[in-house]
Amino acid sequence: MIIMTDMSFNPIESYKIDEELEEKEIEVKEELAIQTIGLKKYFGRGYNLVKAVDGINLEVKEGEVHGYLGPNGAGKTTSMLMIAGTIRPTAGKGYIFGKPIGTPAANKQLGVAIANPKFWKTMSAYKYLIYMGQLHGLEKTLSKERAKEFLHILEMTQHGHRLPVAFSTGMKAKLAVAQALMHHPRLAILDESTAGLDPESRFKLVNTIKELAEILGTSIFVSGHILTEIEKLVSRVTIIVKGKIGLQGITLKEMRKEFSTGQFSLECSNPEQVMQDLFNMGVTSQIFMDHNNVIIFTSEFIDSVYAWLPEILKRNGAVLQRFAPIEVTLEEVFINVISKRYGSDFLFEEAILAEHQDERRSIFNRLGRRTK
């Protein structure tokens, strides 16, 4: 994978802001896989200035799989590339296990799989992995052994002789993950690593990454758009919106507690009678039945519900199948954080399309007439 280094930054602005950071006492925590302090990346100048990343403070603990989420254009890839040392920050500090980002000491502990990876046109997948292993300091014999192992793990052995430039998007993503992990780094940064894969392949890759992280003891910092799969992979999440952190390093358990709807689901036989009984007892503030005949309710007296439920079921000749609080999903939290804390203008493109729908129709009609 070839990565071009971006040198576009304002040295005067960078110096001034970094000088302000120096005046403050910065505690560098060597036990953290990733630590950033006021990390910024601006592109352009004046009216064309774009604040892609605007002063983020991140902490990723060693040994965890940390999800990094945000809508398109939020600054995920830009901040990941800064942490990986491939583009220079406009301002701020960043560390990998206490080593400044972009330095050989930091890069030595790092594996990176970027979105939309590029490969040499004349090097097979197998030779590419061998070469990348050697660049990371592996002896050639060991690099060959690891290349075979990772091709097998990712079900790509039969494609090892092929040129990666001819691979599908999903296969390229898998090969990028292989090169990021084959030297057993302390930290791996995986940007959109399941992009382009079919559902079955995504499921397998997510499980493989999780298993490898546990076996190798590698910390994983991963981004993605398919939140149901990210939820299965990560132990902690951070959400970035408009270049700023919207939700910082929260565990899934803490997330479900903080964003809980307070709703419970009750599945049983004779649900109509049971629901009416619960309603008549006055222990629910809201109660209804969904299309699957599951009773959904909220209650400020949940202890009373637990105490009386056996009697209610018995009285109505009902058999309990399932009774549990409804857990909020990562996708629901993601939408909540963006829309409630930052407004819904992440849907800006959709709003523009709706606003100019008539104009778009007339344009399409004109285009249609021209082609006839």
N, C-alpha and C positions, 0 to 999 in steps of 0.2 A: 504494500500500500504506500503510495507516494503522497506525502503531505507537504504542501507549500507553506512557508512561513510568511505571515503577514507582518509588514514593518510599518503599517500606517498608524502613526500615533503622534500626538503633540508632545514633544519632549519638555517644553516649557511648562505646559499645564500639568503634565505628569510629575515633574519635579516639584512644583508648588504644592500639589495635593499630597504627594508622598512625604514632603517635608512636614506638612501638618500632622500626618500619621506618625512621623518619627517623634514629634513633640509629645504625643500621647504614649503612654506605656503600653506596649503590645506584648501580651503574653502568648508566646509561641508554644503550642501544645504538641509535643512530639508524639503523644499517644494517639492523636487524631490522624486518620487517613487523609482527610482534606480539611484545611482550615483557610478561609478567605476573610479578609478584613477590608471592607469598603472597595471591593473590586469593581472596576468600571471599564467599559469599552465604548468609546464614542466614534462614530464615523462621520466624515464631512465637516463642514464649518458653517457658521452663520445660520441662514434660513434652512440650509440643507443638513444641519446637524441632526444626527440620529443617535439617541442614547440607547444602544442595544442592550447594554448591561449597566445598571445605574446604582452602584454601591451596594453589592450583595455581601452579606456575612453568612458564610456557610460553615457547618461543622458536620463531618461525616466520621463516625466512629469506626475504629478498626474491627474487622471481622463481620460487619453488617452489610446487607444488601440494601442500598439506599436509593429510592426512586426519586427522579428529578422530573417534575411534570410542569406543563404549561401549554397554552394554546400556541398555534403557529405564530412565529415572530416575537415570542415572549423573551427570547434571549438564552434559551437552553443550550443550543449548539455553540453559540459564541462563548458563553461562560465555560463550557466543557473544553473548548479549544484553548482558552486561556489557561485553565488548570493543567491541561496537557502540555502546555508550553509551546504550542504551535502558532499562536498569535500573541502579541504583546499587549498587556493591559494599558489603557490610558492612564489609569491611576489605581491605587490600592495594592494590597499585599495578598499573597497566596502561598500556602505551604502544603507539602506532601510529606507526612510523617516528620514535620519540623524542618524540612528542607525547602528553600525557596523554589517556587514553580519555575520551570524552564531551565533549571540548572542540571548538570549531569548527575548530581547526587539525588535529585528528585526523579529524573527520568529513569534512572536505574531501577527504581522500585515500581515502575509504571508500565501498564499495558493499555493500549488504546485501540478501539474499533469505532471509527467515525461513520457517520451516515453517508451513504452513496460513495463507498470506497473505490479507489482507482488502482489498477494493477498494471504491471509491465506486460507488453503485448507479446513478448517472446519467452516468457517463463511459465512453466507448468505450475499447477497449484502445489504439487509436492515440492518442487524445487524452490518455489516462493517461500513456503513455510520453513524449509531448511535455511534459506538465506536470511529470513527475518529472525530465526532463532540464533543464528550466528551474530547478527547485528546486536542482539540482546546479550551476547557474551557466552552463548552455549558452544561447547566443542562440537565439531561437525558430526561426529558419531552420535552424540547425544541429541543433537538437533534433528538428525535423520530419524532417530527412534521416536522423538516427540512428535514429529510431523506425521509419522504413520499412526501413532496413537490418536492424535486429534482428528485426523481424517476418518479413522474408524469410529471414534466417539460421536462425530457429527454425521455419520452415515454418508461419507463422501469418498470412501476408499476407491470406488470404481471410477471416480472422476479425477483422481490425483494426477493423471498424465495429461489432462486437458488444460487448455489455456483459460485462466479465470476471466479474461476479457469477453469470452464467449458464454460465460455463465449467466443464468437468470439472476434477477435482482436478489432473490432469496438466497441463492447459493453463494453469491458474493458476500452477503451479510454473514453467512455461516463461516466462510473462510476468514473474514475479518475478525470474527470472534476467536477462531482458532489461533491466529497469529497474536492476538492480544493476550491469550492465556497460556500459550505453550511454554513460555519461559518461567511460568509460575510466579507472576508478580505479586507484590503485597497489595497492590491496588490496580483494578481494571476499570477503565472508563468506557462504557458501552453506549453509544448514541444511536438510537433507533435500530437496535440489532435484530429485531424481528420483522423489520419492514420488508415487504415483498414476499413473505412466506405464506403458504396456505395455512388454514386453521390447524390442521394436524401437525404440520412441521413447526408452527409457532409453539404449540403446546409442548412438543418434544424438546425444542431448543430452550424454552423457559425452564423446564425441569432439568435439563442438562447443565445450564448455567448455574442454577441453584445448587445442584449436586457438586459441581466442580468447585464452587465457592466454599462449600463446607469441607471438601476433601483437601483442597489446596490451602485453605485458610486465607483466601483472597478476599479483600474488601471490594465490593462492587458498587459503582456509581452509575446508574442506568436510567436512560430516558426512554420514553415510548408513548404511543398514542392509544394503544389498545389497553384500556385501564383495567379490564377484567383480568388480563394476563399479568400486568404489572403488579396487581394486588396479590396474586399468587406467589410472586417472586420476591417482593421486598418485605423488609421488616420495619422500615421507616420511610417517610416521604417528605419532600420539600416541594412547594409549588411556587413557580415564578410567573409573574404577570407584569407586562410592560417594563421588563428589565429590573423589577424589584421583587423581593421575596414576599409572597402573600401568606404562606404557611411554612413555618420553619421546623424541619427535623422532628416531626411528630410520629410516634409509633402508631401502628394500625389500631391498637387497643385504645390509646389515648384519643385517636381520631374518632373512633366510633362513640366514645364517651362524650367528647366535646360537641359533636354534631348529631347526637342521638335525637331522634324524633319523639322518643318516649312512647312509641307504639308497640303493641304486642299482637302476636298472631295466635289464634286458637283454632286448631283443626280437630273436629270430632264428628261423630254421627249425630243426626238430628240437630244440625246447627241452628235452624230457625228458632226452635224452642229454647235452646241454650242462650242464644243471643237475646231473646225477649226477656228471659229470666234475669240475665246480667243487667239489662237496661232497667227493668223494674226495681232491682235492688238499689239502684242509684250509686253504684260504685264506679261507673265509667263516665268520662266527660265527653267522649265521642266514640260511637260504635257503629260499624257497618259490616256488610258481607261483600267480599269481592267476587269476581266472576268464577272463581274456583271453589266457592262455598266455604271460604276461610274467613273466620270472624277476625276483624281488625279493630282494635280499640285502644284508647288511652285512658289512664286512670291515675288519680292521685292517691288511691288507696289500694295499691297493688298487693300489699301484704294481706288485706282483707280478701282480695280476689283469690290469692293462693289458698287462704284458709277455707273459703266457702266453695271453691270450685268442685271438690269431690262430691259435696252434697247436691250442688246444682246438676252435675252430670248424672248422678244417681236418680234424682227426682225426674229427670227428663229421659231416662233410659238411654243415655248417650255413652259412647265409648271414646275416651280421649286418645287422639292420635299424635298430636304435637301441640306444645304450648311453650312459646319462647318470645323474648323481645326481638323486634325487627332490627337487624343490624344495618346501619347505613353503609352504602358501598363507596368505594374510592371515587367512582364516577360522580356520585351525588355530591360528595365533598368538593370535588374538583369544580363542579358547576356552581356550588354554593359559594366557594371562595372567590371565584371570578366575578359572578354576577352581583352578589351582595356587598362584597368589599370593594370591588373595582368598577361596578356598573356593567352593563351588558353590551358595551361597544366592541367586545371581542366578536360580536355578531355583526360588525359594521358592514362587511361585504354583503351579507344576507339582507340587511336593512336597505342598502343602496339598491339591490336588485328589486326588492319589493316596491320601493319608492318610484323607480323608473320602469316599472313593468310594462306600462302602455307604450313607452318610447321604444323599449326593446322589441315588443311585438311588431311595431311598425317597421323597425329596421329589418327584422327577420322576414317580414312580408315583402319588403322591397328586394331583399336578397333573393327570395324565392322567385319573384317575378323575373329577375335578371337571368336566372339559370334556366328558365323555360324557353 
